[in-house]
Amino acid sequence: MATLADSDTVRVGEQIIIVRAPYGLSYSMSVGWISARWAPNTVYRRMPLAEFFQTDATINTGNSGGPMFNMAGEVIGLVSHTISKSGVVRDWASW
């Protein structure tokens, strides 16, 4: 059972780990950093109460719902989606 962290303590520049099994094919892990925090109703208007963490960790299609961990092994968010308007991929976890 994973411990939930206080997401209010997550800071830009913090290193994170994402573990997942895209489409149930195999398990994978990626490491990255929190590159931005987005306040509720600033990224995805259909989810007005969700705060988002932007990360540079690789998140592939099919990874939604997987946990994002801090370096203490606590869950700080769940992978929700990838946004790309210009071809530059920005990966997000919501909390």
C-alpha positions in Angstrom: 0.0 0.0 0.0 1.4 3.4 -1.0 1.4 6.4 1.3 -0.1 9.6 0.1 2.0 12.7 0.4 0.8 16.2 1.1 0.7 17.6 -2.4 0.9 21.2 -1.1 4.6 20.5 -0.3 5.5 19.5 -3.8 7.9 22.1 -5.3 9.1 22.9 -8.8 12.5 21.3 -9.3 11.6 18.2 -7.1 12.6 14.9 -8.6 9.8 12.4 -9.2 9.3 8.8 -10.4 6.4 7.5 -12.5 5.7 3.7 -12.6 3.2 2.4 -15.1 2.0 -0.4 -17.4 0.7 1.2 -20.6 -2.2 -0.8 -21.9 -1.1 -3.6 -19.5 1.7 -4.6 -21.8 4.7 -4.3 -19.4 5.9 -2.3 -16.5 8.1 0.7 -17.0 9.5 3.5 -14.9 10.6 7.0 -15.8 12.3 9.7 -13.7 12.0 13.4 -14.1 11.4 16.7 -12.3 8.4 18.8 -11.5 8.7 21.7 -14.0 5.6 23.6 -13.2 2.6 23.8 -10.9 -0.7 24.9 -12.4 -3.6 26.2 -10.2 -7.1 24.7 -10.5 -9.0 25.9 -13.6 -5.9 27.1 -15.5 -5.0 24.0 -17.6 -8.1 21.9 -18.2 -11.4 23.7 -17.7 -13.4 20.4 -17.6 -11.6 19.6 -14.3 -11.9 23.0 -12.6 -10.9 21.8 -9.1 -7.8 19.8 -10.2 -4.3 21.2 -9.6 -1.7 20.0 -12.1 2.0 19.2 -11.9 3.9 19.5 -15.2 6.8 17.1 -15.5 9.5 16.2 -18.0 9.3 12.5 -17.1 8.2 10.4 -20.1 4.5 9.6 -20.1 3.2 7.5 -23.0 -0.3 7.0 -24.3 -2.1 4.5 -22.0 -0.4 5.5 -18.8 -3.3 7.6 -17.3 -4.1 6.6 -13.8 -0.6 5.6 -12.9 1.1 7.0 -9.7 3.6 9.8 -9.6 5.9 9.3 -6.6 8.3 11.7 -4.7 11.7 10.5 -3.8 10.4 9.3 -0.4 8.1 6.8 -2.3 5.0 8.7 -1.5 2.2 9.3 -4.1 2.0 12.9 -5.1 -0.3 12.7 -8.0 -1.9 10.5 -10.7 -0.9 10.6 -14.4 -3.8 12.2 -16.2 -2.8 13.3 -19.8 -0.4 14.8 -22.2 -1.0 18.2 -23.8 0.7 19.2 -27.1 -0.5 22.1 -29.2 2.8 22.8 -31.0 4.4 19.4 -31.1 6.1 20.0 -27.7 4.8 17.4 -25.3 3.9 18.5 -21.8 3.1 15.7 -19.4 0.7 16.3 -16.5 -0.3 14.7 -13.2 -3.3 15.9 -11.3 -4.0 16.0 -7.7 
